[in-house]
Amino acid sequence: MDRFNKNRKMKKIIFTLGLVAGISYATFAQDNHNHNAATTATPAAAPTSLAEIKMDKMEHNYGNIKQGDNGECTFKFTNTGKEPLVITSCMGSCGCTVPKCPAEPVLPGKTAEIHVKYDTNRVGGIYKTVTVNSNNKNGVVTLTIKGNVEAKPVEESFPQNKASQGAPTEKKS
């Protein structure tokens, strides 16, 4: 019986230590979570920008285009805000979509363009995005390109048969 009581006491001690450790961990994790929430909320108090981007279109549809055709398109925009619009980055959703954004700030009331080149050597459906990060007061702008690239017809080269001129003849001297 003495041995039975020792095992029971040992189990109670282990259980109690585990319970204390679990409660301590949960309390620490909750405190850390609240601390991070407070730090995350600080940037929201930062002053908002007065620059505003107004796109002429948010999507470009290539429709059906042939493999190797020109995959370029342009998105025009105007800064309708009250301070210069500064584009900090312009990224395509993959390597086949390459945007080029203005490097200089766009002054209020002025227009500029974002040029996008899609690699049309990739056959199939197109649905790609271009993410434009700037000091736009409405945040990130996401542009879309879509369409379908059709494969070029396969040009098979077969030897051309020349018209038969009959059997070869022997020369007589």
C-alpha positions as a Python dict, from the first residue, in 0.01 Angstrom:
ca = {
    (1, 'M'): (0, 0, 0),
    (2, 'D'): (283, 236, 77),
    (3, 'R'): (411, 205, -277),
    (4, 'F'): (60, 277, -416),
    (5, 'N'): (37, 601, -213),
    (6, 'K'): (385, 713, -332),
    (7, 'N'): (280, 676, -699),
    (8, 'R'): (-39, 869, -632),
    (9, 'K'): (147, 1153, -465),
    (10, 'M'): (399, 1164, -747),
    (11, 'K'): (118, 1186, -1006),
    (12, 'K'): (-47, 1471, -811),
    (13, 'I'): (281, 1663, -796),
    (14, 'I'): (344, 1620, -1170),
    (15, 'F'): (-13, 1716, -1251),
    (16, 'T'): (6, 2027, -1031),
    (17, 'L'): (339, 2137, -1182),
    (18, 'G'): (200, 2087, -1534),
    (19, 'L'): (-112, 2286, -1448),
    (20, 'V'): (93, 2574, -1305),
    (21, 'A'): (321, 2573, -1612),
    (22, 'G'): (22, 2576, -1848),
    (23, 'I'): (-148, 2865, -1668),
    (24, 'S'): (179, 3061, -1661),
    (25, 'Y'): (230, 3006, -2033),
    (26, 'A'): (-126, 3112, -2118),
    (27, 'T'): (-93, 3427, -1907),
    (28, 'F'): (239, 3520, -2064),
    (29, 'A'): (108, 3459, -2419),
    (30, 'Q'): (-198, 3675, -2351),
    (31, 'D'): (14, 3959, -2210),
    (32, 'N'): (247, 3939, -2511),
    (33, 'H'): (-50, 3943, -2750),
    (34, 'N'): (-194, 4255, -2586),
    (35, 'H'): (146, 4421, -2597),
    (36, 'N'): (175, 4356, -2973),
    (37, 'A'): (-177, 4487, -3035),
    (38, 'A'): (-84, 4815, -2866),
    (39, 'T'): (229, 4852, -3078),
    (40, 'T'): (45, 4766, -3398),
    (41, 'A'): (-220, 5030, -3335),
    (42, 'T'): (39, 5311, -3315),
    (43, 'P'): (107, 5344, -3693),
    (44, 'A'): (-268, 5388, -3759),
    (45, 'A'): (-245, 5719, -3574),
    (46, 'A'): (6, 5846, -3831),
    (47, 'P'): (-120, 6135, -4047),
    (48, 'T'): (-281, 6024, -4372),
    (49, 'S'): (-156, 6138, -4709),
    (50, 'L'): (-340, 6391, -4919),
    (51, 'A'): (-227, 6229, -5247),
    (52, 'E'): (-496, 6038, -5434),
    (53, 'I'): (-462, 5820, -5741),
    (54, 'K'): (-752, 5800, -5988),
    (55, 'M'): (-704, 5529, -6252),
    (56, 'D'): (-865, 5557, -6596),
    (57, 'K'): (-921, 5179, -6577),
    (58, 'M'): (-845, 4905, -6326),
    (59, 'E'): (-837, 4618, -6578),
    (60, 'H'): (-698, 4556, -6925),
    (61, 'N'): (-845, 4275, -7132),
    (62, 'Y'): (-620, 4154, -7416),
    (63, 'G'): (-897, 3929, -7545),
    (64, 'N'): (-757, 3650, -7766),
    (65, 'I'): (-405, 3723, -7882),
    (66, 'K'): (-153, 3507, -8065),
    (67, 'Q'): (157, 3364, -7909),
    (68, 'G'): (445, 3610, -7948),
    (69, 'D'): (217, 3913, -8012),
    (70, 'N'): (273, 4245, -7837),
    (71, 'G'): (171, 4203, -7473),
    (72, 'E'): (205, 4568, -7374),
    (73, 'C'): (-70, 4783, -7224),
    (74, 'T'): (-92, 5115, -7044),
    (75, 'F'): (-286, 5228, -6739),
    (76, 'K'): (-326, 5608, -6717),
    (77, 'F'): (-388, 5781, -6386),
    (78, 'T'): (-429, 6127, -6239),
    (79, 'N'): (-324, 6254, -5898),
    (80, 'T'): (-652, 6408, -5779),
    (81, 'G'): (-510, 6475, -5433),
    (82, 'K'): (-354, 6783, -5277),
    (83, 'E'): (7, 6667, -5248),
    (84, 'P'): (254, 6487, -5478),
    (85, 'L'): (184, 6117, -5538),
    (86, 'V'): (494, 5905, -5484),
    (87, 'I'): (489, 5546, -5613),
    (88, 'T'): (722, 5342, -5392),
    (89, 'S'): (690, 5007, -5569),
    (90, 'C'): (516, 4850, -5864),
    (91, 'M'): (515, 4469, -5877),
    (92, 'G'): (368, 4208, -6112),
    (93, 'S'): (216, 3893, -5965),
    (94, 'C'): (477, 3682, -6148),
    (95, 'G'): (785, 3717, -6365),
    (96, 'C'): (578, 3713, -6685),
    (97, 'T'): (413, 4045, -6592),
    (98, 'V'): (656, 4338, -6579),
    (99, 'P'): (523, 4684, -6485),
    (100, 'K'): (708, 5012, -6521),
    (101, 'C'): (587, 5296, -6298),
    (102, 'P'): (695, 5660, -6292),
    (103, 'A'): (1002, 5720, -6075),
    (104, 'E'): (928, 6088, -6019),
    (105, 'P'): (646, 6217, -5795),
    (106, 'V'): (324, 6301, -5979),
    (107, 'L'): (210, 6651, -5885),
    (108, 'P'): (-153, 6726, -5795),
    (109, 'G'): (-371, 6749, -6106),
    (110, 'K'): (-107, 6586, -6329),
    (111, 'T'): (-138, 6254, -6514),
    (112, 'A'): (110, 5973, -6564),
    (113, 'E'): (116, 5616, -6693),
    (114, 'I'): (196, 5267, -6573),
    (115, 'H'): (324, 5048, -6857),
    (116, 'V'): (278, 4672, -6828),
    (117, 'K'): (442, 4410, -7049),
    (118, 'Y'): (309, 4053, -7045),
    (119, 'D'): (517, 3767, -7190),
    (120, 'T'): (289, 3634, -7466),
    (121, 'N'): (514, 3335, -7530),
    (122, 'R'): (320, 3163, -7251),
    (123, 'V'): (16, 2997, -7406),
    (124, 'G'): (-315, 2988, -7218),
    (125, 'G'): (-533, 3208, -7003),
    (126, 'I'): (-402, 3532, -6858),
    (127, 'Y'): (-514, 3659, -6519),
    (128, 'K'): (-235, 3858, -6355),
    (129, 'T'): (-219, 4153, -6120),
    (130, 'V'): (5, 4455, -6074),
    (131, 'T'): (31, 4591, -5720),
    (132, 'V'): (102, 4964, -5695),
    (133, 'N'): (225, 5086, -5355),
    (134, 'S'): (230, 5461, -5302),
    (135, 'N'): (134, 5735, -5060),
    (136, 'N'): (-220, 5718, -5203),
    (137, 'K'): (-463, 5803, -4923),
    (138, 'N'): (-678, 5502, -5021),
    (139, 'G'): (-389, 5256, -4991),
    (140, 'V'): (-261, 4996, -5236),
    (141, 'V'): (-397, 4987, -5592),
    (142, 'T'): (-429, 4651, -5766),
    (143, 'L'): (-452, 4648, -6146),
    (144, 'T'): (-554, 4341, -6346),
    (145, 'I'): (-465, 4211, -6689),
    (146, 'K'): (-653, 3924, -6847),
    (147, 'G'): (-706, 3750, -7177),
    (148, 'N'): (-601, 3437, -7361),
    (149, 'V'): (-283, 3361, -7554),
    (150, 'E'): (-350, 3123, -7844),
    (151, 'A'): (-70, 2902, -7971),
    (152, 'K'): (78, 2987, -8310),
    (153, 'P'): (-25, 2742, -8581),
    (154, 'V'): (240, 2476, -8623),
    (155, 'E'): (416, 2522, -8953),
    (156, 'E'): (528, 2183, -9069),
    (157, 'S'): (785, 2180, -9343),
    (158, 'F'): (753, 1884, -9575),
    (159, 'P'): (982, 1829, -9872),
    (160, 'Q'): (816, 1958, -10180),
    (161, 'N'): (785, 1704, -10458),
    (162, 'K'): (900, 1825, -10795),
    (163, 'A'): (696, 1727, -11094),
    (164, 'S'): (819, 1403, -11240),
    (165, 'Q'): (989, 1443, -11575),
    (166, 'G'): (981, 1075, -11659),
    (167, 'A'): (1257, 818, -11639),
    (168, 'P'): (1615, 930, -11682),
    (169, 'T'): (1744, 879, -12032),
    (170, 'E'): (2088, 773, -12139),
    (171, 'K'): (2297, 1005, -12342),
    (172, 'K'): (2411, 865, -12672),
    (173, 'S'): (2734, 987, -12813),
}
